[in-house]
Amino acid sequence: MNTHASVVDVQGFIDDHRFSPYQWVVFVLCFLVVAADGFDTAAVGFVAPSLLDQWHISRAALGPVMSAALIGLGFGALVAGPIADRIGRKSVLALSVFFFGLWSLASATATSVESLTILRLLTGLGLGAAMPNAVTLMSEYAPARTRAVIVNAMFCGFSAGLTIGGLSASWLIPHLGWQSVLVMGGAWPIALAAVIVLALPESVQFMVLRKRPAARIAKVLRRIADDTKLDACTFTARDTRDAAKRQSSLATIVSKRFRTRTILLWIAYFMGLVIYYLLTSWMPTLFRDAGFDMRHAALITSLFPLGGIVGNLGLGWIMDRANARRAIAVTYLISALLVLAIGAHLGGLDMLGVLVFFMGTAVTSAVTSMSAFAASLYPTHSRATGVAWMLGVGRSGAVVGAFVGALLMNMNLAFGTVFSVLAIPAVAAACALTVMRVCERGDRLGQDDGLDRDAGAIAAVRGEPWAH
């Protein structure tokens, strides 16, 4: 090969090499960012009883505190995506993780519901900005053949953080007070931000898009595979050519070409989060109201996130080998069947536990896999925005899920009726994904089946070289 005339497609290069130790560094750091979200979610729940006792307030008064971070997460994602597509994924990720930690530390000094609500909102803004950039960066460093399972495995960090948060809070609060949980939740991200600055690379696709020096791009690629063919190469990426002629990232995802997929993506993710957050917020109460004691209600509920870990890896594996959109749609339909089955079956504790485990497998994996799917739908210059706006808009589904759960509890509906209602958003999400395919038959954008695999995956399957 004539190296003087070679052009290296950076995504093709990543696709054609094994997942290197350097890419594992990217994975671990992004995993820890997601784990910070899980830790925060568990920690604030454990802190709440202490606040009720020390501040002598009602449960209703803590409502704004509990929802402030979710609202911040949504707005943080909406703002961070377009900024990351302009200045880089790494920069926004490092800054957002740092400020998330800083505001969490500040939350430990709160002395009133009002001050804690504001600080939790600011904490959510930082974390909301971090999440879509972790997804985007990981997806751009993962080979196309294993991208979905790697991104979904990264999201297992949420369950890990959830577990660490619960275990830490159970020891810290009795010994050091509720403030210690927020201090730990702040110190961890601040230290992580420093490591991100030192060890995490910028996306090579983004560097190509922004015409960074070839030597800088080659340096990163050599850490993936030290190949002499990278000397004196010109670097390109399939969907970054003629980027100067493109619209802004936000204008792109709502343009005529992408509008349909964007809206339907938002609907599917929104509906998924309605189910997920209603279940995680109210499942113990539902089982208690159905006649189970608190011990068994907590035990059954704990099977839900455990099933999610298995589901994330399993559905990611399927998405890398089949039509990703169809796989998620089918998983949403399975979720609908499982919630109906749980609503109809209360006879045996063992069978109920099995059903809850599989429900966690289906619901969690469907929601989680939407991020990897979203990253495959947009070109590099608008990918972070596409993922971020799906996460931002979808976060309102989390708020709606918690609110609808409270409404259903107040209506004193039967156990089976509540679970039957959850089948509606699951079917709606599956329908949105199905309609997405029907509406976009003619829109290829270099993706297999019009949606689910990028040109890098096609090249890898066909055996096309990464340099030519």
WOCORNOR-V728335 format. One record per pair of residues at least 12 apart in sequence whose C-alpha atoms are under 7 Angstrom apart, sorted by the first residue. I is the first residue (numbers start at 1). J is the second residue. Records with the same first field share a line. If there is no record, write none. Layout:
BEGIN
I=J + J
END
This chain:
BEGIN
3=229 + 232 + 233
4=232 + 233
6=233 + 234 + 467 + 468
7=233 + 234 + 235 + 236 + 467 + 468
8=233 + 234 + 235 + 236 + 466 + 467 + 468
9=235 + 236 + 237 + 466 + 467
10=204 + 205 + 235 + 236 + 237
11=237 + 456
12=456 + 466
13=466
14=143
15=143 + 144 + 456 + 460
16=460
20=224
22=223 + 224
23=141 + 224
26=138 + 200
27=138 + 154
30=134 + 154
31=154 + 155 + 157
32=157
34=131 + 155 + 157 + 158
35=157 + 158 + 160 + 161
36=161
37=127 + 158 + 161
38=158 + 159 + 161 + 162
39=161 + 162 + 164 + 165
40=165 + 185
41=162
42=162 + 165 + 166
43=165 + 166 + 169 + 181
46=169
47=178
50=178
64=117
65=113 + 116 + 117 + 120
68=117 + 120 + 121
69=120 + 121 + 123 + 124
70=124 + 395
71=121
72=121 + 122 + 124 + 125 + 128
73=124 + 125 + 127 + 128 + 392
74=128 + 391 + 392 + 393 + 395 + 396
75=125 + 392
76=125 + 126 + 128 + 129
77=128 + 129 + 132 + 388 + 389 + 391 + 392
78=388 + 389 + 392
80=129
81=384 + 385 + 388
82=249 + 250 + 384 + 385
84=384
85=249 + 381 + 382 + 384 + 385
88=202 + 206
89=133 + 137 + 202 + 203
90=201 + 202
93=130 + 133 + 134
94=193 + 196 + 197
96=126 + 127 + 129 + 130
97=126 + 127 + 130 + 189 + 190 + 193
98=189 + 190 + 193
99=126
100=123 + 126 + 127 + 189
101=185 + 186 + 187 + 189 + 190
102=186 + 190
103=119 + 122 + 123
104=123 + 182 + 183 + 185 + 186
105=182 + 183 + 186
106=119
107=119 + 120 + 182
108=179 + 182 + 183
132=384 + 387 + 388
133=384
135=151 + 371
136=375 + 383 + 384
137=203
138=151
139=151 + 372 + 375
140=203
144=456 + 457
145=320 + 457
146=320
147=320
148=316 + 317 + 319 + 320 + 372
149=313 + 316 + 317 + 320
151=372
152=312 + 313 + 316 + 368 + 369
153=312 + 313
155=368
156=309
159=305
169=181
204=217
205=237 + 380
206=380
208=235 + 236 + 237
209=240 + 243
214=234 + 235
218=230
239=379 + 380
240=380
249=381 + 382 + 385
250=382 + 385
252=382
253=386
260=436
261=436
264=432 + 433 + 436
265=390
266=390 + 393 + 394
267=429 + 432
268=429 + 432 + 433
269=367 + 370 + 394
270=394 + 395 + 397
271=397 + 425 + 426 + 429
272=367 + 425 + 426 + 429
273=367 + 394 + 397 + 398 + 401
274=397 + 398 + 400 + 401
275=401 + 422 + 425
276=363 + 364
277=398 + 401 + 402
278=401 + 402 + 405
281=402
282=405
283=301
284=297 + 298 + 301
286=415
290=415
300=353
303=353 + 356 + 357
304=356 + 357 + 359 + 360
305=360
306=357
307=357 + 358 + 360 + 361
308=360 + 361 + 364 + 365
310=361
311=361 + 362 + 364 + 365
312=365 + 368
315=365
316=369
323=452
324=373 + 452
325=433 + 452
328=366
329=430 + 433 + 434
330=430
331=362 + 366
332=362 + 363 + 366 + 426 + 427 + 429 + 430
333=426 + 427 + 430
334=362
335=359 + 362 + 363 + 426
336=423 + 426 + 427
338=355 + 359
339=359 + 419 + 420 + 422 + 423
340=419 + 420 + 423
342=355
343=415 + 416 + 417 + 419 + 420
344=416
371=387
374=386 + 387
375=387
376=452 + 453 + 454
377=451
END
